[in-house]
Amino acid sequence: MMRAAIFTIDTGLYKAKGESAAAAAVKRILEQAGFEVRAAGVLPQEKGVVSSVITQLADAESVELILTTGAVGYQSGDCAAEAVTETAQRLLPGIPEALRAYNLRYSKKAILESMAAGIRNKTMILNLPESAKTAKEDVEYILPEIVQVVESISI
């Protein structure tokens, strides 16, 4: 069984100890696809914290997939892409490019998203938008490619 972790990066939600609608929506899709979601939560918008969590999970090989939602914009606290870029040993630039193009069908604001995707050890890492609707649709759109990457790096 493929194992996953899902984290929402949102300081306000973190301080309020809230739950993320986007993470919940993504979790349902992953579980339907045969993933076991081993970790989920909300992290503050601090690149060091996000990088540390990604690194620990990937280095321990406790999950094959880490998805984040939120913090993919252009404002100062948006650090998801930088955290992935710093921690990944290999980047997968085609995935965020494809998702931005896919999301353009709703809004030109998609060009402002700074998502990233990469691989660290045997773990794929991918940023998703904050919107539950968009995050859900993005995962549905590229789920076959996510599974392909996870299966091929787990060998």
Disulfide bonds with the S-S distance in Angstrom:
none
